[in-house]
Amino acid sequence: MRNSTRSGVDPFIVMDVMEAARRAEEAGRHIIHMEVGQPGTGAPQGALDALAHAMRQGPLGYTVALGLPALRQRIARMYGEWYDVDLNPERVVITPGSSGGFLLAFTALFDSGDRVGIGAPGYPSYRQILRALGLVPVDLPTAPENRLQPVPRDFDGLDLQGLMVASPANPTGTMLDHAAMGALIEAAQAQGASFISDEIYHGLEYEAKAVTALELTDECYVINSFSKYFSMTGWRVGWMVVPENQVRVVERIAQNMFICAPHASQVAALAAMDCEDELQGNLAVYRRNRDLMLKGLPEAGFTNIAPPDGAFYVYADVSDLTDDSRAFAAEILDTAGVAVTPGLDFDPMRGHTTLRFSYARSTEDIEQGLERLRSFMADRQAAQKSA
């Protein structure tokens, strides 16, 4: 049976790393997981309790395509609480995870062949989803002096129909401040390009609050998720905020593409939004882990790292150690029992000399992982000297 040209997307390398780690664990080894971009904690207890109660009340069938009205209203209220943004809940669309949001946004905004700018390094699924929809992802190589975030001159004259940004970003954890976000919005609008802001790591910030694009403009799509701050990766529920004149457009696509986000997940998500003590406890663990990483990685020999303003990643330039990050990551897994992600997923051109480390696991795991990395790097350096 033939396949479409759209199906020729690249593999998600981190999933290959996870599979290699699984095989090692199946063989009896203890692996420290620094490759996985998901919290080590589960959904808040209040979310579990709310869902258990709802399931006892009756069947959880389809919701309307835009999502449970109560959840949309609670999300709108959150924008007032977090950002002092007065948001009409009618603009909130509940999605099956942020991935569903990307599909809806790209389908609503772009025609086949349209060019969409994405920062490199950046989340690899942007690129692959765009390609699968017959769109053209345009990598915008970012610079360390710009915190590995795009700036207007990176896409000047590139004839883009869309620009997608992420803050805090995956894999770097770097953020855009008001001025930087505003400059990108203005430059995109000057080109007639639609502006999409991926904000799924909001809530996971350590020194300054992340800026939502909605503080600066209503003419944008914002995509968020319950996966990261709310610790609900497997529940596959997220949301979008779109301009009022785009709601019906997105609704029609959602009705046909997804029908609705999972009802059970929406019930749990609504309750999770009021579990602040537990969520802040998770954040305190990430903060401690981040401190350990910022000290331990340079001590191990990973000295050139991006400033991790938010999320739960450290992105390291390892060009002084290797020109093959995939082989280097495999060596670290095989020798040290620590799973890390090669940068090729995030930056096809320069990712062969970068690694991403996640610190979303328990503090005990992070401490042990760093000790293993220190030992691995010391042994590797000694072997190189004696060779």
GIJOPE-V280861 format. One record per residue. N is the residue number from 0. SS is DSSP state (helix for helix, strand for strand, loop for the rest). Layout:
BEGIN
n/ss
N/SS
N/SS
END
This chain:
BEGIN
n/ss
0/loop
1/loop
2/loop
3/loop
4/helix
5/helix
6/helix
7/loop
8/loop
9/loop
10/loop
11/loop
12/helix
13/helix
14/helix
15/helix
16/helix
17/helix
18/helix
19/helix
20/helix
21/helix
22/helix
23/helix
24/helix
25/helix
26/loop
27/loop
28/loop
29/loop
30/loop
31/strand
32/strand
33/loop
34/loop
35/loop
36/loop
37/loop
38/loop
39/loop
40/loop
41/loop
42/loop
43/loop
44/helix
45/helix
46/helix
47/helix
48/helix
49/helix
50/helix
51/helix
52/helix
53/helix
54/helix
55/helix
56/helix
57/loop
58/loop
59/loop
60/loop
61/loop
62/loop
63/loop
64/loop
65/loop
66/loop
67/loop
68/helix
69/helix
70/helix
71/helix
72/helix
73/helix
74/helix
75/helix
76/helix
77/helix
78/helix
79/helix
80/helix
81/helix
82/helix
83/loop
84/loop
85/loop
86/loop
87/loop
88/helix
89/helix
90/helix
91/strand
92/strand
93/strand
94/strand
95/loop
96/helix
97/helix
98/helix
99/helix
100/helix
101/helix
102/helix
103/helix
104/helix
105/helix
106/helix
107/helix
108/helix
109/loop
110/loop
111/loop
112/loop
113/loop
114/strand
115/strand
116/strand
117/strand
118/strand
119/strand
120/loop
121/loop
122/loop
123/helix
124/helix
125/helix
126/helix
127/helix
128/helix
129/helix
130/helix
131/helix
132/loop
133/loop
134/loop
135/strand
136/strand
137/strand
138/strand
139/strand
140/strand
141/loop
142/loop
143/helix
144/helix
145/helix
146/loop
147/loop
148/loop
149/loop
150/loop
151/helix
152/helix
153/helix
154/helix
155/loop
156/loop
157/loop
158/loop
159/loop
160/loop
161/strand
162/strand
163/strand
164/strand
165/strand
166/loop
167/loop
168/loop
169/loop
170/loop
171/loop
172/loop
173/loop
174/loop
175/loop
176/loop
177/helix
178/helix
179/helix
180/helix
181/helix
182/helix
183/helix
184/helix
185/helix
186/helix
187/helix
188/helix
189/helix
190/loop
191/loop
192/loop
193/strand
194/strand
195/strand
196/strand
197/strand
198/loop
199/loop
200/loop
201/loop
202/loop
203/loop
204/strand
205/loop
206/loop
207/loop
208/loop
209/loop
210/loop
211/loop
212/helix
213/helix
214/helix
215/loop
216/loop
217/loop
218/loop
219/loop
220/strand
221/strand
222/strand
223/strand
224/strand
225/loop
226/loop
227/loop
228/loop
229/loop
230/loop
231/loop
232/helix
233/helix
234/helix
235/loop
236/loop
237/strand
238/strand
239/strand
240/strand
241/loop
242/loop
243/helix
244/helix
245/helix
246/helix
247/helix
248/helix
249/helix
250/helix
251/helix
252/helix
253/helix
254/helix
255/helix
256/helix
257/loop
258/loop
259/loop
260/loop
261/loop
262/helix
263/helix
264/helix
265/helix
266/helix
267/helix
268/helix
269/helix
270/helix
271/helix
272/loop
273/loop
274/loop
275/helix
276/helix
277/helix
278/helix
279/helix
280/helix
281/helix
282/helix
283/helix
284/helix
285/helix
286/helix
287/helix
288/helix
289/helix
290/helix
291/helix
292/helix
293/helix
294/helix
295/helix
296/helix
297/helix
298/helix
299/helix
300/loop
301/loop
302/loop
303/strand
304/strand
305/loop
306/loop
307/loop
308/loop
309/strand
310/loop
311/loop
312/strand
313/strand
314/strand
315/strand
316/strand
317/loop
318/loop
319/loop
320/loop
321/loop
322/loop
323/loop
324/helix
325/helix
326/helix
327/helix
328/helix
329/helix
330/helix
331/helix
332/helix
333/helix
334/helix
335/helix
336/loop
337/strand
338/strand
339/loop
340/strand
341/strand
342/helix
343/helix
344/helix
345/loop
346/loop
347/loop
348/loop
349/loop
350/helix
351/helix
352/helix
353/strand
354/strand
355/strand
356/strand
357/strand
358/loop
359/loop
360/loop
361/loop
362/helix
363/helix
364/helix
365/helix
366/helix
367/helix
368/helix
369/helix
370/helix
371/helix
372/helix
373/helix
374/helix
375/helix
376/helix
377/helix
378/helix
379/helix
380/helix
381/helix
382/helix
383/helix
384/helix
385/helix
386/loop
END
